[in-house]
Protein backbone atom coordinates (compact mmCIF):
# COMPACT_ATOMS: atom_id res chain seq x y z
CA UNK A 1 0.00 0.00 0.00
CA UNK A 2 1.61 3.33 -1.01
CA UNK A 3 2.12 5.77 1.87
CA UNK A 4 0.86 8.81 -0.03
CA UNK A 5 -0.25 9.22 -3.62
CA UNK A 6 0.04 12.37 -5.68
CA UNK A 7 -3.65 13.26 -5.90
CA UNK A 8 -4.36 16.87 -5.03
CA UNK A 9 -7.25 19.32 -5.30
CA UNK A 10 -6.37 23.00 -5.83
CA UNK A 11 -9.90 23.99 -4.80
CA UNK A 12 -9.64 22.30 -1.38
CA UNK A 13 -10.90 24.71 1.28
CA UNK A 14 -9.03 25.62 4.48
CA UNK A 15 -5.74 23.87 3.62
CA UNK A 16 -3.79 26.82 4.99
CA UNK A 17 -5.15 25.91 8.44
CA UNK A 18 -4.03 22.27 8.35
CA UNK A 19 -0.71 23.06 9.99
CA UNK A 20 -2.05 25.67 12.42
CA UNK A 21 -2.23 23.97 15.85
CA UNK A 22 -4.46 26.67 17.35
CA UNK A 23 -7.03 26.31 14.58
CA UNK A 24 -6.97 22.52 14.83
CA UNK A 25 -7.41 22.49 18.60
CA UNK A 26 -10.47 24.72 18.29
CA UNK A 27 -11.87 22.73 15.37
CA UNK A 28 -11.37 19.40 17.12
CA UNK A 29 -13.38 20.48 20.15
CA UNK A 30 -16.32 21.96 18.24
CA UNK A 31 -19.67 20.60 19.47
CA UNK A 32 -20.72 18.87 16.25
CA UNK A 33 -17.30 17.25 15.77
CA UNK A 34 -17.43 16.01 19.38
CA UNK A 35 -20.85 14.48 18.67
CA UNK A 36 -19.73 12.73 15.49
CA UNK A 37 -16.60 11.30 17.11
CA UNK A 38 -18.62 9.94 20.04
CA UNK A 39 -21.20 8.26 17.80
CA UNK A 40 -18.74 6.80 15.27
CA UNK A 41 -16.37 5.42 17.88
CA UNK A 42 -19.26 3.86 19.77
CA UNK A 43 -20.19 1.96 16.63
CA UNK A 44 -16.59 0.98 15.92
CA UNK A 45 -16.44 -0.35 19.47
CA UNK A 46 -19.23 -2.80 18.70
CA UNK A 47 -17.02 -4.46 16.08
CA UNK A 48 -14.44 -5.70 18.58
CA UNK A 49 -10.91 -4.52 19.44
CA UNK A 50 -9.70 -1.73 17.14
CA UNK A 51 -12.72 -2.05 14.88
CA UNK A 52 -12.35 -5.76 14.18
CA UNK A 53 -9.65 -5.57 11.46
CA UNK A 54 -8.54 -3.11 8.79
CA UNK A 55 -10.50 0.13 9.12
CA UNK A 56 -10.46 2.81 6.42
CA UNK A 57 -11.66 6.35 7.01
CA UNK A 58 -12.59 8.10 3.78
CA UNK A 59 -12.19 11.88 3.82
CA UNK A 60 -10.61 12.22 7.24
CA UNK A 61 -8.71 15.44 6.55
CA UNK A 62 -6.61 16.32 9.59
CA UNK A 63 -9.54 15.76 11.96
CA UNK A 64 -10.38 12.06 11.73
CA UNK A 65 -13.26 10.54 13.65
CA UNK A 66 -11.64 7.10 13.84
CA UNK A 67 -8.88 6.74 16.46
CA UNK A 68 -5.26 6.81 15.31
CA UNK A 69 -4.16 3.18 15.30
CA UNK A 70 -1.93 0.85 13.30
CA UNK A 71 -4.97 -0.86 11.75
CA UNK A 72 -6.64 2.37 10.60
CA UNK A 73 -5.96 3.76 7.13
CA UNK A 74 -6.77 7.46 6.79
CA UNK A 75 -7.56 8.88 3.36
CA UNK A 76 -8.37 12.27 1.91
CA UNK A 77 -8.24 14.07 -1.41
CA UNK A 78 -5.66 16.49 0.00
CA UNK A 79 -1.99 15.43 -0.03
CA UNK A 80 -1.24 18.19 2.45
CA UNK A 81 -3.82 16.93 4.92
CA UNK A 82 -2.43 13.40 4.78
CA UNK A 83 1.16 14.58 5.14
CA UNK A 84 0.19 16.65 8.18
CA UNK A 85 -1.82 13.81 9.72
CA UNK A 86 1.15 11.49 9.44
CA UNK A 87 3.89 13.92 10.50
CA UNK A 88 2.12 15.79 13.28
CA UNK A 89 -0.59 13.46 14.55
CA UNK A 90 1.08 10.07 14.51
CA UNK A 91 -0.99 8.37 11.81
CA UNK A 92 1.14 5.64 10.23
CA UNK A 93 -1.10 4.64 7.32
CA UNK A 94 -2.35 7.47 5.14
CA UNK A 95 -3.34 7.75 1.49
CA UNK A 96 -4.25 10.77 -0.63
CA UNK A 97 -7.00 9.59 -2.95
CA UNK A 98 -10.48 10.27 -4.23
CA UNK A 99 -13.46 8.55 -2.63
CA UNK A 100 -14.68 7.76 -6.14
CA UNK A 101 -11.46 5.91 -7.07
CA UNK A 102 -10.08 3.91 -4.13
CA UNK A 103 -6.78 2.20 -5.11
CA UNK A 104 -7.38 -1.00 -3.10
CA UNK A 105 -8.39 -4.48 -4.19
CA UNK A 106 -11.93 -5.78 -3.83
CA UNK A 107 -12.92 -6.94 -0.35
CA UNK A 108 -9.75 -5.74 1.36
CA UNK A 109 -11.27 -3.64 4.15
CA UNK A 110 -13.11 -4.87 7.27
CA UNK A 111 -14.79 -1.59 8.20
CA UNK A 112 -15.17 1.71 6.41
CA UNK A 113 -15.93 5.07 8.03
CA UNK A 114 -16.93 8.31 6.34
CA UNK A 115 -18.12 11.30 8.35
CA UNK A 116 -19.53 14.45 6.73
CA UNK A 117 -17.87 13.67 3.39
CA UNK A 118 -20.39 12.15 0.98
CA UNK A 119 -22.50 15.31 0.81
CA UNK A 120 -19.49 17.14 -0.70
CA UNK A 121 -19.02 14.68 -3.58
CA UNK A 122 -20.86 15.52 -6.82
CA UNK A 123 -20.99 11.85 -7.87
CA UNK A 124 -21.75 10.27 -4.52
CA UNK A 125 -23.06 7.13 -6.24
CA UNK A 126 -19.52 6.46 -7.50
CA UNK A 127 -18.23 6.85 -3.95
CA UNK A 128 -20.81 4.39 -2.63
CA UNK A 129 -19.86 1.89 -5.35
CA UNK A 130 -16.18 2.13 -4.44
CA UNK A 131 -16.80 1.76 -0.72
CA UNK A 132 -18.99 -1.25 -1.39
CA UNK A 133 -16.32 -2.77 -3.63
CA UNK A 134 -13.43 -2.54 -1.14
CA UNK A 135 -15.50 -3.79 1.83
CA UNK A 136 -15.46 -7.48 2.68
CA UNK A 137 -18.71 -9.39 2.79
CA UNK A 138 -19.82 -8.90 6.39
CA UNK A 139 -17.82 -5.68 6.65
CA UNK A 140 -19.29 -2.58 8.26
CA UNK A 141 -19.99 0.78 6.67
CA UNK A 142 -20.36 3.60 9.22
CA UNK A 143 -21.30 6.99 7.81
CA UNK A 144 -22.58 10.30 9.11
CA UNK A 145 -24.27 12.71 6.72
CA UNK A 146 -26.39 15.86 6.93
CA UNK A 147 -30.04 15.00 6.40
CA UNK A 148 -33.37 16.72 5.94
CA UNK A 149 -33.37 18.52 2.54
CA UNK A 150 -35.57 21.30 3.87
CA UNK A 151 -32.67 22.30 6.13
CA UNK A 152 -30.46 23.04 3.11
CA UNK A 153 -29.58 26.71 3.38
CA UNK A 154 -26.76 29.25 3.50
CA UNK A 155 -24.39 27.30 5.75
CA UNK A 156 -24.61 24.25 3.46
CA UNK A 157 -23.78 26.38 0.45
CA UNK A 158 -20.91 28.03 2.31
CA UNK A 159 -19.15 24.71 2.97
CA UNK A 160 -20.01 23.46 -0.53
CA UNK A 161 -22.50 20.76 0.33
CA UNK A 162 -23.95 19.23 -2.82
CA UNK A 163 -26.99 17.94 -0.96
CA UNK A 164 -28.69 17.00 2.26
CA UNK A 165 -29.93 13.43 2.22
CA UNK A 166 -33.44 12.23 2.79
CA UNK A 167 -32.96 9.66 5.56
CA UNK A 168 -35.44 7.09 4.28
CA UNK A 169 -34.25 7.39 0.69
CA UNK A 170 -30.65 6.88 1.83
CA UNK A 171 -31.50 3.78 3.85
CA UNK A 172 -33.41 2.28 0.93
CA UNK A 173 -30.55 3.10 -1.43
CA UNK A 174 -28.03 1.34 0.82
CA UNK A 175 -30.25 -1.71 1.01
CA UNK A 176 -30.47 -1.84 -2.80
CA UNK A 177 -26.67 -1.65 -2.92
CA UNK A 178 -26.31 -4.81 -0.85
CA UNK A 179 -26.22 -3.50 2.71
CA UNK A 180 -28.26 -4.54 5.71
CA UNK A 181 -28.92 -1.74 8.19
CA UNK A 182 -27.49 -2.43 11.64
CA UNK A 183 -28.29 0.85 13.35
CA UNK A 184 -29.59 4.33 12.64
CA UNK A 185 -28.61 6.99 15.17
CA UNK A 186 -29.68 10.64 15.33
CA UNK A 187 -26.46 12.58 15.92
CA UNK A 188 -27.92 16.09 15.99
CA UNK A 189 -31.15 17.91 15.25
CA UNK A 190 -32.69 21.37 14.92
CA UNK A 191 -30.53 23.02 17.59
CA UNK A 192 -27.31 22.01 15.82
CA UNK A 193 -28.63 23.33 12.52
CA UNK A 194 -29.59 26.72 13.95
CA UNK A 195 -26.26 27.04 15.81
CA UNK A 196 -24.17 26.13 12.78
CA UNK A 197 -26.08 28.52 10.54
CA UNK A 198 -25.60 31.32 13.09
CA UNK A 199 -21.85 30.65 13.35
CA UNK A 200 -21.43 30.74 9.57
CA UNK A 201 -23.35 34.03 9.30
CA UNK A 202 -21.23 35.62 12.07
CA UNK A 203 -18.04 34.30 10.46
CA UNK A 204 -19.08 35.81 7.14
CA UNK A 205 -19.60 39.17 8.83
CA UNK A 206 -16.27 39.22 10.67
CA UNK A 207 -14.19 37.58 7.94
CA UNK A 208 -13.02 40.92 6.45
CA UNK A 209 -11.42 41.73 9.81
CA UNK A 210 -9.38 38.54 9.62
CA UNK A 211 -7.68 39.83 6.46
CA UNK A 212 -6.58 43.12 7.98
CA UNK A 213 -2.82 43.56 8.13
CA UNK A 214 -1.44 43.03 11.60
CA UNK A 215 1.98 43.27 13.18
CA UNK A 216 3.73 40.17 14.41
CA UNK A 217 3.21 41.35 17.98
CA UNK A 218 -0.53 41.69 17.37
CA UNK A 219 -0.65 38.21 15.85
CA UNK A 220 1.19 36.76 18.84
CA UNK A 221 -1.19 38.53 21.21
CA UNK A 222 -4.22 37.07 19.40
CA UNK A 223 -2.67 33.61 19.50
CA UNK A 224 -1.98 33.91 23.22
CA UNK A 225 -5.54 35.06 23.85
CA UNK A 226 -6.91 32.07 21.94
CA UNK A 227 -4.68 29.69 23.86
CA UNK A 228 -6.01 31.08 27.13
CA UNK A 229 -9.57 30.82 25.85
CA UNK A 230 -9.22 27.19 24.74
CA UNK A 231 -9.99 25.45 28.10
CA UNK A 232 -13.23 27.40 28.47
CA UNK A 233 -14.08 26.73 24.83
CA UNK A 234 -13.51 23.00 25.32
CA UNK A 235 -15.76 22.80 28.36
CA UNK A 236 -18.55 24.83 26.78
CA UNK A 237 -18.50 22.78 23.59
CA UNK A 238 -18.50 19.52 25.53
CA UNK A 239 -21.50 20.66 27.56
CA UNK A 240 -23.26 21.88 24.44
CA UNK A 241 -22.61 18.56 22.71
CA UNK A 242 -24.48 16.85 25.56
CA UNK A 243 -27.44 19.18 25.04
CA UNK A 244 -27.39 18.46 21.31
CA UNK A 245 -27.24 14.72 21.99
CA UNK A 246 -30.25 14.92 24.30
CA UNK A 247 -32.24 16.99 21.81
CA UNK A 248 -31.41 14.58 18.97
CA UNK A 249 -32.61 11.65 21.06
CA UNK A 250 -36.04 13.13 21.74
CA UNK A 251 -36.60 14.84 18.39
CA UNK A 252 -38.37 12.89 15.64
CA UNK A 253 -36.38 11.91 12.56
CA UNK A 254 -38.04 14.70 10.58
CA UNK A 255 -36.07 17.27 12.63
CA UNK A 256 -32.70 15.49 12.49
CA UNK A 257 -29.80 17.43 10.98
CA UNK A 258 -27.01 14.80 11.16
CA UNK A 259 -27.62 11.07 10.92
CA UNK A 260 -25.36 8.09 11.54
CA UNK A 261 -25.99 4.88 9.64
CA UNK A 262 -24.19 1.65 10.46
CA UNK A 263 -24.73 -0.92 7.70
CA UNK A 264 -23.23 -4.34 7.01
CA UNK A 265 -22.36 -5.56 3.53
CA UNK A 266 -24.33 -8.73 2.85
CA UNK A 267 -23.77 -9.05 -0.89
CA UNK A 268 -21.54 -7.62 -3.60
Buried (B, 14 or more C-beta within 10 A) or exposed (E): EEEEBEBEBEEBEBBEBBBBEBBBBBBBBBBBBBBBBBBBBBBBEEBEEBBBBBBBBBBBBBBBBBBBBEBBBBBBBBBBBBBBBBEEBEBBBBBBBBBBEBBBEEBBBBBBBBBBBBBBBEEBEBBBEBBBBBBBEEBBBBBBBBBBEEBBBEBBEBBEBEBBBBBEEBBEBBEEBBBEEBBBBBBBBBBBBEBBBEBBEEEEEEEEEEEEEEEEEEEEEEEEEBEEEBEEBBEEBEEBBBEBBEBBEEBEBEBBBBBBBBBBBEEE
